[in-house]
């Protein structure tokens, strides 16, 4: 065998291997693309499932929070009614329109203030509880022990409780302050 034949044989071997390598590379690229697409589809499917689960959880949390918010509103509304009743009586006594608080209002206040305490404790934070307790502790001697108090002081206690409730409800419009003259 001479050098020419050796080069021809080597070229033939390289050419045949190169063609196979080219075919093998093309096949590998095609097969790799298919696998990559399948893996991407699987990953997308997993992420879609996870996203749907998270959306459902978020919807449940939103509904829970919305229900809790409406429960707070309803309870706070009831508390405002209770406090409004006693403030109406205290104002009438303070302005000398009636000599004393009626026994029915005293009884209603005693019953409802404890209910309100329980309701508030179920949905509120400690700031609301503290403000409510501060107001009730202020009213008790005025109602039951004939201690005197100014209308401004009574209203300030009620406003403080209302502001604590507003903060708890997420109302960020500032504090409610009485700016009238009476």
C-alpha positions as CSV (number, residue, x, y, z in Angstrom):
1,X,0.0,0.0,0.0
2,X,1.3,3.3,-1.0
3,X,0.8,6.7,0.6
4,X,-2.0,7.6,-1.9
5,X,-4.0,4.6,-1.0
6,X,-3.5,5.2,2.7
7,X,-4.7,8.8,2.4
8,X,-7.7,7.7,0.3
9,X,-8.6,5.0,2.9
10,X,-8.2,7.4,5.8
11,X,-10.4,10.0,3.9
12,X,-13.0,7.3,3.3
13,X,-13.0,6.3,6.9
14,X,-13.2,9.9,8.1
15,X,-15.9,10.7,5.5
16,X,-18.0,7.8,6.5
17,X,-17.6,8.5,10.2
18,X,-18.2,12.2,9.6
19,X,-21.4,11.5,7.8
20,X,-22.6,9.2,10.5
21,X,-21.5,11.8,13.1
22,X,-23.4,14.4,11.2
23,X,-26.5,12.2,11.1
24,X,-26.0,11.3,14.8
25,X,-25.6,15.0,15.7
26,X,-28.7,15.9,13.7
27,X,-30.7,13.1,15.3
28,X,-29.4,14.0,18.8
29,X,-30.4,17.6,18.2
30,X,-33.9,16.6,17.1
31,X,-34.4,14.2,19.9
32,X,-33.0,16.7,22.4
33,X,-35.5,19.3,21.1
34,X,-38.4,16.8,21.6
35,X,-37.3,16.0,25.1
36,X,-36.8,19.6,26.0
37,X,-40.3,20.4,24.7
38,X,-41.8,17.6,26.8
39,X,-39.9,18.6,29.9
40,X,-41.0,22.2,29.3
41,X,-44.7,21.0,28.9
42,X,-44.4,19.0,32.1
43,X,-42.9,21.9,34.0
44,X,-45.6,24.3,32.6
45,X,-48.3,21.8,33.7
46,X,-46.8,21.5,37.2
47,X,-46.6,25.3,37.5
48,X,-50.2,25.7,36.2
49,X,-51.4,23.2,38.8
50,X,-49.5,25.0,41.5
51,X,-50.7,28.4,40.3
52,X,-54.4,27.1,40.3
53,X,-53.9,25.8,43.9
54,X,-52.5,29.1,45.0
55,X,-55.3,31.0,43.3
56,X,-57.9,28.8,45.2
57,X,-56.1,29.4,48.5
58,X,-55.9,33.1,47.8
59,X,-59.6,33.2,47.0
60,X,-60.4,31.3,50.2
61,X,-58.2,33.7,52.2
62,X,-59.8,36.7,50.6
63,X,-63.3,35.3,51.4
64,X,-62.3,34.6,55.0
65,X,-60.8,38.1,55.4
66,X,-63.9,39.7,53.8
67,X,-66.2,37.7,56.1
68,X,-64.1,38.7,59.1
69,X,-64.2,42.4,58.0
70,X,-68.0,42.3,57.7
71,X,-68.3,40.5,61.0
72,X,-66.3,43.3,62.6
73,X,-68.5,45.9,61.0
74,X,-71.6,44.3,62.3
75,X,-70.2,43.9,65.8
76,X,-68.9,47.5,65.9
77,X,-72.2,48.7,64.7
78,X,-74.0,46.9,67.6
79,X,-71.5,48.4,70.0
80,X,-72.1,51.9,68.7
81,X,-75.8,51.4,69.2
82,X,-75.2,50.4,72.8
83,X,-73.0,53.3,73.5
84,X,-75.3,55.7,71.7
85,X,-78.1,54.7,74.0
86,X,-76.2,55.4,77.1
87,X,-74.7,58.6,75.7
88,X,-78.2,59.8,74.9
89,X,-79.2,59.2,78.5
90,X,-76.1,60.8,79.9
91,X,-76.5,63.8,77.7
92,X,-80.1,64.3,78.9
93,X,-79.0,64.1,82.5
94,X,-76.0,66.4,81.9
95,X,-78.1,69.0,80.2
96,X,-80.7,68.8,83.0
97,X,-83.4,67.6,80.6
98,X,-84.1,64.6,83.0
99,X,-83.1,64.1,86.6
100,X,-81.4,60.7,86.3
101,X,-80.8,57.8,84.1
102,X,-83.8,55.6,83.8
103,X,-83.6,52.1,85.4
104,X,-84.4,50.5,82.0
105,X,-81.4,52.1,80.4
106,X,-79.1,51.2,83.4
107,X,-80.3,47.6,83.0
108,X,-79.9,47.6,79.2
109,X,-76.4,49.1,79.6
110,X,-75.4,46.5,82.2
111,X,-76.6,43.6,80.0
112,X,-75.3,45.0,76.7
113,X,-71.9,46.2,77.8
114,X,-71.0,42.7,78.7
115,X,-72.3,41.3,75.5
116,X,-70.4,44.0,73.6
117,X,-67.2,43.1,75.5
118,X,-67.6,39.4,74.4
119,X,-68.3,40.3,70.8
120,X,-65.4,42.8,70.6
121,X,-63.0,40.2,72.1
122,X,-63.9,37.8,69.3
123,X,-62.9,40.0,66.5
124,X,-60.8,42.9,67.7
125,X,-57.3,43.6,68.7
126,X,-56.1,44.7,72.1
127,X,-56.1,48.4,71.3
128,X,-59.9,48.3,70.6
129,X,-60.4,46.3,73.8
130,X,-58.4,48.8,75.8
131,X,-60.3,51.7,74.4
132,X,-63.6,50.0,75.0
133,X,-62.6,49.2,78.6
134,X,-61.4,52.7,79.2
135,X,-64.7,54.1,78.0
136,X,-66.8,51.6,80.0
137,X,-64.7,52.2,83.2
138,X,-65.3,55.9,82.7
139,X,-69.1,55.4,82.3
140,X,-69.7,53.0,85.2
141,X,-69.2,55.5,88.0
142,X,-71.2,58.1,86.1
143,X,-74.1,55.7,85.6
144,X,-74.2,53.8,88.9
145,X,-72.4,56.0,91.4
146,X,-73.8,59.4,90.3
147,X,-70.3,60.8,89.7
148,X,-70.3,63.8,87.4
149,X,-68.6,64.1,84.1
150,X,-68.7,66.6,81.3
151,X,-70.3,65.9,78.0
152,X,-66.9,66.6,76.3
153,X,-65.2,64.0,78.4
154,X,-67.9,61.4,77.6
155,X,-67.7,62.2,73.9
156,X,-63.9,62.0,73.9
157,X,-64.0,58.5,75.4
158,X,-66.5,57.4,72.7
159,X,-64.4,59.1,70.0
160,X,-61.3,57.3,71.3
161,X,-63.1,53.9,71.0
162,X,-64.5,54.8,67.5
163,X,-61.0,55.7,66.4
164,X,-59.6,52.4,67.7
165,X,-62.3,50.6,65.8
166,X,-61.6,52.6,62.6
167,X,-57.9,51.7,62.8
168,X,-58.7,48.1,63.4
169,X,-60.9,48.2,60.2
170,X,-58.1,49.6,58.2
171,X,-59.6,53.1,57.8
172,X,-56.6,55.3,57.4
173,X,-58.3,58.7,56.9
174,X,-57.0,60.0,60.3
175,X,-58.8,60.4,63.6
176,X,-62.4,61.3,64.2
177,X,-62.4,64.5,66.3
178,X,-65.4,66.5,67.4
179,X,-65.0,70.0,66.2
180,X,-68.4,71.4,67.1
181,X,-69.2,73.7,70.0
182,X,-71.7,71.6,71.9
